[in-house]
Amino acid sequence: MDVSIAALLTQDGLTNGAIYCLIALALVLVFAVTRVIFVPQGEFVAFTVLTLAAFEQKQLPGTVWLSLALGVAAASADIVAHRREPGRMLRAIAGSAVPCLLSALLVWGVFATGAGWAFQVIATVVAVMAMGPAVYRVAFQPIATAPVLTLLIVSVAVHFVLTGLGLLFFGAEGARISPFTTVSFTFGSINVSGQSLLVYAFTAGLVIAMAVFFKVTLFGKALRATAANRTGARLVGVSPNFAGRLCFTLAAAIGAASGLLIGPITTVYYDSGFLVGLKGFVGAIVGGLASYPIAAAGAIFVGLVEAFSSFWASAYKEVIVFTLILPVLLWRSFNTTHHEEE
């Protein structure tokens, strides 16, 4: 391996690591607020790419039907839960089901009018974001106080359901989307694509925006309070259901952003999200599903290990990446006090 090859591998590792970083931050956010290890996070990434690719191919995205299905399911759950309280039922439907239904209408409208690329991107992001609160309402809100293991089992079930719906509505064909830029820069003997620089810049900007959101805004402080003490936050007026919907919306938005960044780099299928999300999960585990900076650093490290493993042992790169989780789990097991009551 010479310097130029090492530089190319480092560039690929940093690019993939930046995307894994976003997914890891979303996983840490969801777990901190709701105690859910959100296995289907990668599905938001895949649905974003497949939706925008369908727009580019002049086809009606399957997101229309997926959003309608999730919206109807969320509305049905709210109607059953609040059938004796019409006012509360309408507020609940407005927070979980209506965004999905409106986003389906938006996607259909953009397709029917043949709107430009910018509108297609906006419709895609809005549609994927709207899926977040609907998924929380249908799958996790009814069991919000259940043990972590129960929430994990339900999360795995949601992953399989969303994967099946993705196959039904998008088909088995893979897709890529057009890059945001085709510009490239040369630094000595190293060629750096503008798309990679865009990934770095967007990831850094989103991390800074999240830091500001949690430190300055009222909603961010509400999520921090819920993560620190769910019962205490509820006593001071922070609704756990609202916090859950909000963090799932943010996770879906991060997934949509990740999809826009990864779509031009690799071909994405209906089930590609699981592998991408799993690599982000490795980074999140390094941070103990609690520390955002350590999770981000761990995800970037995962990207670098994956890139160099593909050069030295491409057939075993996935094995090498997922093996990284073992020493972390062993170290945390030896340094954590366990109680039989727990």
N, C-alpha and C positions, 0 to 999 in steps of 0.2 A: 504494500500500500504506500503510495507516494502522497505528497502534500495536497495535490489537486483532488485526488480521490477522497482523502480525509475531509477536505473542505466541502465537497459535494455531499458526503454522508452527513456531515455536521449540519449543513443547510437543510437537508431532508429531515433530519432528526429534530431540529428546532421547529421546523414548520409543523410536523406532526405533533410534536410535544406541545406547541402552542394550542392546537386544537384539543388535545387531551387535557390541557390545563383548564380550558373553559368547561369541559364536561366534568372534570374533577371538582371545580368550584360549585357547579350546579348540584352535584351529588352531596357535597358537604353542606350546602345551604338547605337542601331538602331534609337531610338527616338531622341537622341541628334543630330545625323547627318542628318537624313532624315525627322524627325517629324512624322514618321510612328509608330503607336502602333502595333507592329508586332504580331498579334494574332496567326499566324501559326508557331510560334517558336517551339512549342511542336511537330509539325509534323517531324521536323528534328530528334528529339529524337526517335520517333516511327520508322521512316524509317531506322535509324541506327540499332536498335535492330532487326527489321524484316529482314533486309538484311543479317546481320551476322548470324542470326538464320537459314536462308535459306542455307547459305554456310555450316553450321554445319550439316544440314540435307541432304546434297548432292543434293540440288535443285538449279536451276537457279533463282537467286533473281529477283523479279519484278522490282528492281531498274534499270535494263537494259532498260526496256520499259519506265519507268518513266523518266529516264534521256534522252532517245531519244525523248520523247514527249516534255519535257521542252526545249531541244536543238533545235528541229525543230520550236517550237513556238518562241523562242528568235531569231533564224535566220530569220524567216519570218518577225518579227517585224523590224529587222534591214534592211532587204531588202526593205520593204515598206518605211521606214523612210529615207533611203539614196540611193534610186534607181538612183538618178542622180549624185551621187558622189561615184564611184566605190571604190576608195581608202579608203575613210572614212567608207564605208559599210563593207569592208573586215576587217578593224581594229575593228569595232564594233562587228562583228560576232566573231572575234578572242577573244574578251574579255568576251562575254556572252554565245554564243552558242557552240563554239568549246570545252570548258572545259567539258560541259555536254556530248557531243558526244564522246570525248576521254575517259571520265570516264565510259561510258556505255561499250566501247570496253575493258577497263581494267577489269571491273567486269566480262564480258563474258570470257575474257582470263583466269582470275584466276579460274573461274568455270570449263572451258574446260580443263585446264591443271591439275586440282586437286591440286593446290598449297597449301602450308601449312597454318596453322592458322595465322601466322604473316602477310602473304600476303593477306589473307582474311580481316584482320582488316584494313590494309593499303588501300585496294581497297574500303572497305566500307566507310572509312572516306573521301577518295578522292571523291567518288561518291556523298556523301551527301554535301560536301563542294561546289562541282560544281553546285549544285542546287541553291545556294544562289544568285549568280549574274544573273542566268537565271530568277529566280522569280522576282528579282528587275527589270530586263529589260522588262519583259512582262507586269507586273502589275503596277509598281510604277514609273518607269522612265518617261513614257508619261505624268504623272500627278504630277510631282515632286513639282510643285509650287501651287498645289491645297490646300484648307484649310485642317486643321487637321481632321475635321469631315469627309470630303470626303475621305481622306486617310484611316481613320478608317473603313469606310463602305467597301472600296475596300479590306482592310486587312481581314475583316470578310468573304468577298466573296472568297478570295484566300484560306482561311482556309477550306471552304466547298469544293472548287475545289480539293485541295490537299487531303482532307479526302476521297472524292469520288474516286480519282485516287489510293489512298492507298488501298481502298476496291477492286478496279478493278484488281490491279497488285499484291497485296499481299494476298488477301482473308480475310475472317472474323476470321480465327483462330488466337489465341494468341500464343506468343512464348517467350521463355527465351533464354539467351545465357550462355555459360559456364563461371563460375567465373574466374577471373585472378589468384586467389590464393585460396586455401582451408585451409590455415594455420590459426590457432586461438591462441589467447594468453589469459592467465588467470591472472587476477590481484585480488588476494584475492578470493572473491566469485563471481567476475564479469568476464564473458567470452566475449572477444572482438574478432570479426572476422577480419581476415586479409583483407577481401574485404572492410570492413568499414574503416580501417586504410588507405587503398589505396585511397578510396574516399576522405578522409580528406587531404591526402598528395597531390593528384592530384589537388584538388580544390585550395589549398593554393598555389601550384606551378603555376597554371594557372593565379590566381589573381596577383601574383608577376610578371609573364611574361607580362600580360596586362599592368601593371603599367610601366614596363620598356619600352614596345612598345610605349606607348603614350608619354612618357617623353623623349626618346632617339632617336627613329627612325624617319626618314623623313616622312614616311607614317603615323605614329601615330600623328605627329605634323600637318599633312595635315587634318586628321580627326578632331583633336581638333580645328583647325582653322575653318573648315566648321561648326562644332557644335556651335562655338562662334558667327560667323558671316558669313552666307552663301554667301552673296553678296561680302563682303570684301575678303573672300577666293578666290572667282572666279576672282576678280580683280587682285590678286597677282599670278594667274596662276594655282589654284587648281580647277580641273574640278569637278563640282558637281556630274556628272554621274559616274566618277571614284570613288569619295568618297562613293557614294551610293553602287556601286558594291563591293567595298572593305569592307564596314561595313556589308553588307549582307553575304559576304563570311566568315567574322569572326564570325558572328552570326550562320551561318550554321556549322562552325567548332566547336563552343562551343556546339551547339546542338548535334553534332556527339559525342563529348567527354562525354556529359551528358548521351547519349544513351548507350555508352560502360560501364558507371558506374552504371546505373540503371537497365540495362538488366539482370544481374545475380540476382538482388534482387526481382524483381516483374515481373509478366507476362504482356506483352505489346501487345496491339491490334492495328489495323490500326487507331483507333480513340482515343487511350489513350493519345496522345500527348496534346490534348486540356486541359485536366484536370491538367496535369503536368505543362503546360505552364501557366495556369490560376493561379496556386499557386505561380509560379515564378513572375507573374504579380503583385500579392498582395505585395510581397516583394519589387518589383520595385516601386509600388505606395507609399510605406512607404518612399522611398527615393525621392519621387517627380519626378520620371523619369529623375533625373538630377544628383544625388549624388551616385557615385558607392559604397563608404563605407557604407552609410546608407542603400542602397538597399541590399547589401550583408548581413548586420546585420538583416534587416527586413526579408529576406528570411530564414535565420537560425532560427529566432524567429517563423516563420510560421511552419517550420519543427518540432520544439519542441511543439508548440501548437497542431499540428496534432497528434503527438505521444501520448501526455497525454490525448487528447480528445478521442482517440481510446480506452483508458483504462476506462475513466470515463463515456463516452457517445458515444460509437462507432457508433450508428445509426445517430448521429448528428455531427460527426466530420467534415464533409465537410461544413455544415452550420456554425459551429463555426469558421472554418478557414476563410471562405469568409466574415464572419461578421466583422473580424478584419479590413476590409477596410473602414468600415463606420465611426468610430471615426477619422481616418486619413483624410478622405475626408471632414468631418465636420470641423475639426480643420483648414485645409487648406482653406476651404471656408470662415471661419471667419477671417483669417489672410492674405487674398489676396485682393488687391485692384482691383476692376472690373471697366471697362470702357464701356460705352454704345456703343462706336464706335466699340469695339472689338466683 
